[in-house]
Amino acid sequence: MSKVDAAQDSPSVGIVILGLGRWGMHLLRNFLALPGVRVVAIADPSTTRLQTAVTQLGLAHRTPAVLALTDWAAALALDGVDAVAIATPASTHAALLRTALNRGLHGFVEKPLTLCAAEGRELCQLAAEQGRRLVVDHTYLFHPAVQAGRSLVQQGQLGQLRYGSSSRTHLGPVRSDVDVLWDLATHDIAIFNHWLGERPVQVQAWGTVWLQPALTPQLGAIAQETHQAKTAVQAGLSDLVWARLFYPSRFQAMLQVCWLNPDRQRRLSVVGDRASLIFDEMATDLLMLQTGALVLRDGQFFPTTQERRAIAVSREEPLRRACEHFVDCVRGDRPSGLSSGEVGVGLITILEALSRSMNQQGVIVPVTD
């Protein structure tokens, strides 16, 4: 029996989409297309965004009808709802997810899970107590190129790993709820962790503020207390951040993230003593294995065995795979082995440590659970 047939034979999963910004619209489009999923309602305080969603995705002509509501609480209280997909500002994630879990709903949440690891752990515990599935939308973990890259690294095709680097830059969108570190760096940290099979034990970061010097992140109650206790809050939201990750294996990674750069970059590489693996979303070939080494001859080093090989990867949309994964976890009543709430909390602890370093002018700080 195919996956589609199995989905059609199983009871449909009723889902509510909270938040209809850019990412919420992508979630809505994907969940509408999944077999065995019924979008019960969409919710957003903006009637303009609701009407845009209804018009662009033809919701008025669907049977059964998809309700469009401005009240998130009312949407979560509807009959026939099994799960919620949250794509609202990061500062609202914890409260919305807590309400959903207490109503017995499964949760699919845009990254970051919360703005504080303590709140994230609390929600993971609540999900376990309620017997509900919690999946964080770390979309890159579902990217075919990232999954293929992990296989190559784990197979040892790069040899002894030495260092990595990434650059993620663009000109907007600019957020006012989190800085560029919390907005963008999560992606590359998740990829490095996934490829290496380990988490950094120390980090270092430097940030520069241009656009929003008077703003500080909108943190939840627990996050605010933790943040103020651990750091002197940096004035403003950083538009550019450089970060360094130190792993137990002595591997180091350097990251650049910026939302104020018209040179759009999406490039990540891992370098070993036999080859480098490059994931570049702006290139024709998304994943490239570039071999090469140095040999010592007559007291000089010469390059040898140089070759570039494109790795074939599927062009399937990563977000579609992430949505399917969440629905499979709900249907199969099993935790996510790839992007669980616990994975989300682990990434938040790294971001918290990076924020502490940035607020202390780039000192190296430990990553603590």
C-alpha positions in Angstrom: 0.0 0.0 0.0 1.4 3.4 -1.0 1.8 6.3 1.5 -1.1 8.1 -0.2 -3.4 5.1 0.0 -2.5 4.6 3.6 -3.3 8.2 4.4 -6.6 8.0 2.6 -7.6 4.8 4.6 -6.7 6.4 7.9 -8.9 9.0 9.8 -8.0 12.5 8.6 -5.9 14.7 10.8 -7.7 18.0 11.5 -5.3 20.9 11.8 -5.5 24.6 12.6 -2.9 27.0 11.1 -2.0 29.9 13.5 -0.3 32.9 11.8 -0.6 33.8 8.1 2.6 35.7 7.4 5.0 34.6 4.8 5.8 31.3 6.4 2.3 30.6 7.6 1.1 30.8 4.0 3.7 28.2 3.0 2.5 25.9 5.8 -1.1 26.4 4.8 -0.3 25.6 1.1 1.5 22.4 2.1 -1.0 21.1 4.6 -3.9 21.8 2.1 -2.1 19.5 -0.4 -1.3 16.6 2.0 -3.6 13.6 1.7 -5.4 12.6 4.9 -5.1 16.1 6.3 -8.0 18.5 6.8 -7.4 22.1 7.5 -10.2 23.0 9.9 -9.4 26.7 10.3 -6.8 29.4 9.8 -6.4 32.1 12.4 -4.7 35.5 12.3 -5.6 38.9 14.0 -5.2 40.5 10.5 -8.4 40.4 8.4 -6.3 41.4 5.4 -4.0 38.4 5.8 -7.0 36.1 6.3 -8.7 37.4 3.1 -5.5 37.1 1.2 -5.2 33.4 2.2 -8.8 32.7 1.4 -8.5 34.3 -2.1 -5.0 33.0 -3.1 -5.6 29.4 -2.0 -9.3 29.2 -2.9 -10.5 28.4 0.6 -14.0 29.6 -0.1 -14.6 26.8 -2.6 -13.3 23.9 -0.5 -15.5 21.3 1.1 -15.6 21.0 4.0 -15.2 24.7 4.6 -12.0 26.2 6.1 -13.0 28.7 8.8 -11.1 32.0 8.8 -10.9 33.4 12.4 -9.2 36.4 14.0 -9.3 34.7 17.5 -6.6 32.1 18.0 -8.2 30.7 21.2 -11.5 30.2 19.3 -9.7 28.3 16.5 -8.0 25.9 19.1 -11.4 25.2 20.7 -13.1 24.0 17.5 -14.4 20.5 17.2 -12.5 18.1 15.0 -9.0 19.6 15.6 -6.2 17.2 16.3 -3.2 19.4 15.8 -1.9 23.0 15.4 0.7 24.5 13.2 2.2 27.7 14.7 3.8 30.4 12.5 3.4 33.4 14.8 6.0 35.7 16.3 8.5 33.8 18.3 7.5 35.5 21.5 4.0 34.0 21.3 5.1 30.4 20.6 5.2 29.2 24.2 1.8 30.5 25.2 0.1 29.2 22.1 1.7 25.8 22.3 1.0 25.5 26.0 -2.7 26.2 25.3 -2.8 23.7 22.4 -1.1 20.9 24.4 -3.4 21.4 27.4 -6.3 21.0 24.9 -4.8 17.6 23.8 -3.5 18.9 20.5 -0.3 17.9 18.7 2.1 20.8 17.9 4.1 21.7 14.8 6.0 25.0 15.6 8.1 27.3 13.4 11.6 27.7 14.7 12.7 28.7 17.3 10.5 26.6 19.5 10.6 29.3 22.2 12.9 32.2 23.2 14.1 30.4 26.3 15.4 26.8 26.8 13.6 26.6 30.2 10.3 27.3 28.5 11.1 24.8 25.8 11.9 22.0 28.3 8.6 22.8 30.1 6.7 22.4 26.8 8.5 19.1 26.0 7.5 17.8 29.4 3.9 18.9 28.9 3.7 17.2 25.5 5.0 14.0 27.1 2.5 14.2 29.9 -0.3 14.8 27.4 0.9 12.0 25.1 1.1 14.5 22.2 3.7 14.9 19.5 5.8 18.0 19.3 7.8 18.7 16.1 9.8 21.9 15.5 9.9 23.2 11.9 13.7 23.1 11.4 13.1 22.8 7.7 16.7 22.3 6.6 16.8 19.0 8.5 14.3 17.8 5.9 16.2 19.2 2.9 17.3 16.4 0.5 20.7 18.0 0.1 21.3 18.2 3.9 20.2 14.5 4.3 22.5 13.4 1.5 25.4 15.5 2.9 25.0 13.8 6.3 25.4 10.4 4.7 28.6 11.5 2.9 30.1 12.9 6.1 29.1 9.9 8.2 30.6 7.6 5.6 33.9 9.3 6.1 34.3 10.5 2.5 35.7 13.8 3.7 38.4 12.1 5.8 39.3 13.7 9.1 37.1 16.7 9.6 38.8 20.0 10.2 36.5 23.0 10.1 33.4 24.4 8.6 32.0 27.8 7.5 28.6 29.2 6.4 27.3 32.5 5.1 23.5 33.3 5.1 22.8 36.8 4.0 20.0 38.7 2.2 18.3 42.1 2.1 15.3 41.5 4.4 12.9 40.4 5.7 13.9 42.1 9.0 12.3 41.0 12.2 11.5 43.0 15.3 10.8 40.1 17.7 14.3 38.5 17.4 17.7 39.5 16.1 19.4 38.0 13.0 21.2 35.4 15.2 17.9 33.9 16.4 16.3 34.3 13.0 18.9 32.8 10.7 21.8 31.2 12.5 19.5 28.3 13.7 19.5 26.9 10.2 23.3 26.5 9.9 23.8 25.3 13.4 21.2 22.7 12.9 22.9 21.5 9.7 26.4 21.4 11.3 25.0 19.5 14.3 23.2 17.1 12.0 26.2 16.4 9.7 28.6 16.0 12.6 26.3 14.1 14.9 27.4 16.2 17.9 26.6 19.6 19.5 29.1 22.4 20.3 30.4 22.7 23.8 31.6 26.3 23.5 30.6 29.2 21.4 31.6 32.8 20.6 29.8 35.6 18.8 30.0 39.3 17.8 27.0 41.4 16.6 26.5 44.8 15.0 23.3 46.9 15.2 22.3 49.3 12.5 18.5 49.3 11.9 16.8 48.9 15.3 19.1 50.3 18.0 16.3 50.9 20.5 14.8 47.4 20.5 15.5 44.4 22.6 14.0 40.9 22.0 10.4 40.4 23.2 11.0 37.6 25.6 8.4 35.5 27.6 8.3 35.7 31.4 10.7 32.8 32.0 12.9 33.9 29.1 13.1 37.5 30.4 14.1 36.4 33.9 16.8 34.0 32.5 18.1 36.4 29.9 18.5 39.3 32.4 20.1 36.9 35.0 22.7 35.7 32.5 23.5 38.7 30.3 23.7 42.4 30.1 21.1 42.9 27.4 22.7 44.3 24.3 21.0 47.5 23.1 19.2 46.9 19.8 18.7 43.9 17.6 21.8 42.8 15.7 21.6 43.0 11.9 25.0 41.2 11.4 26.4 38.4 13.5 29.6 36.4 13.3 29.7 33.3 15.4 32.1 30.4 16.1 31.1 27.0 17.3 33.6 24.6 19.1 32.7 20.9 19.0 33.9 18.1 21.2 35.8 16.5 18.3 37.8 19.8 18.0 35.9 20.7 14.8 35.2 24.4 14.6 32.6 26.2 12.5 32.4 30.0 11.6 29.0 31.4 10.7 28.0 34.8 9.2 24.4 35.8 9.2 23.0 39.2 8.0 19.6 40.5 6.8 21.1 43.8 5.6 23.2 42.6 2.6 21.9 42.6 -1.0 24.4 39.8 -1.9 22.1 36.9 -1.2 24.2 33.9 0.1 23.2 30.4 1.2 26.4 28.5 1.4 27.7 26.0 4.0 30.8 23.9 3.8 32.6 21.2 5.8 36.3 20.7 5.2 38.2 17.4 5.8 41.7 16.3 5.0 40.5 14.4 1.8 37.6 16.5 0.6 35.2 19.4 1.1 31.5 19.2 1.0 29.6 22.3 -0.1 25.9 22.9 0.2 25.1 26.0 -1.9 21.4 26.9 -2.5 22.3 29.6 -5.0 24.3 27.2 -7.2 23.0 25.0 -10.0 24.3 21.9 -8.2 23.1 22.2 -4.6 25.6 19.7 -3.2 29.2 19.4 -4.3 31.9 17.1 -3.2 35.3 18.6 -3.9 38.2 16.2 -3.3 41.9 17.2 -3.0 44.9 16.9 -0.7 48.4 18.1 -0.3 51.5 15.9 -0.7 55.0 16.8 0.5 57.6 16.6 -2.2 61.1 18.0 -2.1 60.2 20.1 0.9 57.2 21.7 -0.8 53.4 20.9 -0.7 51.6 20.2 -3.9 47.9 19.7 -4.5 46.8 16.2 -5.7 43.6 14.2 -6.5 41.6 17.3 -7.2 38.1 16.6 -8.5 34.7 18.2 -8.3 31.6 15.9 -8.2 28.0 17.1 -8.1 25.9 15.0 -5.8 22.4 14.3 -7.2 19.6 15.2 -4.8 15.9 15.4 -5.0 14.2 18.7 -5.7 11.3 17.9 -3.4 10.3 20.9 -1.2 11.8 20.5 2.2 8.8 22.1 3.9 6.5 19.6 2.3 8.7 16.8 3.8 8.6 18.5 7.2 4.8 18.7 7.1 4.5 15.1 6.0 6.9 14.1 8.8 4.7 15.8 11.4 1.6 14.1 10.2 3.3 10.7 10.1 4.4 11.3 13.8 0.8 12.1 14.7 -0.7 9.2 12.8 1.9 6.7 14.0 1.8 8.1 17.6 5.6 8.2 17.6 8.1 10.9 18.5 10.1 12.7 15.8 13.6 11.2 15.4 14.8 14.2 13.5 13.3 17.5 14.7 11.6 16.8 18.1 11.0 19.4 20.8 14.2 18.2 22.5 16.2 19.0 19.3 14.6 22.4 19.3 15.6 23.0 23.0 19.1 21.9 22.2 19.4 24.5 19.5 17.9 27.2 21.8 20.6 26.4 24.4 23.2 27.1 21.8 21.5 30.4 20.7 21.3 31.4 24.4 25.1 30.8 24.8 25.8 32.8 21.6 23.7 35.7 22.9 25.6 35.6 26.2 28.9 35.8 24.3 27.7 38.6 22.0 26.6 40.6 25.0 30.0 40.1 26.6 31.9 41.4 23.5 32.7 38.0 22.1 34.1 36.0 25.0 34.1 32.3 24.6 31.3 30.8 26.7 30.2 27.2 27.5 27.0 25.7 26.2 25.1 24.5 29.2 21.9 22.3 29.3 
